[in-house]
Amino acid sequence: MDDRMVNRVMDELRATHPHDDDALLRTLATTTTLGAAAAFHLAWRDTAFAMQPIVERLARNMRRLSGRT
């Protein structure tokens, strides 16, 4: 996991598990299943967000090709 993702996971964990100790949050983010699940969730959300314009364009084109607007 790169540093940017670790920081994003730490922010997610901080939101759901308020704690002031950054070392503890970094350990949770990099060595636990909770951190891995948070990283997976963030990556999945990024992928879905990136795909949204493609899916919308595909839907518009399919409606146009089928004669519906």
Residue pairs with C-beta under 8 A, 6 or more apart in sequence:
1 9
1 29
1 30
1 39
5 39
5 42
5 43
6 26
6 29
6 30
8 39
8 42
9 29
9 30
9 35
9 38
9 39
9 42
10 22
10 25
10 26
10 28
10 29
12 38
12 41
12 42
13 19
13 25
13 28
13 29
13 34
13 35
13 38
14 25
17 25
17 28
19 25
28 34
28 35
29 35
29 38
29 39
63 69
